[in-house]
Amino acid sequence: MSLNKNKIFGYAALIMGLLGVALILLGVFLYKEYIVGFSLVGAGFIAVAWTFNALRGRI
């Protein structure tokens, strides 16, 4: 399996998006007293994943 730049950006975006969703869900269900922090960090991960997905094919 050869990984080119587009596949690497795609996999990185997928992994970071999943981590962002996992952080948000951890804040909602497990650590209710830290929900704001977990949600902000999760939203940041999703924003970076969205940027990676937008950069795919342009670099």
Secondary structure, 3 states (H helix, E strand, C coil): CCCCHHHHHHHHHHHHHHHHHHHHHHHHHCCHHHHHHHHHHHHHHHHHHHHHHHHCCCC
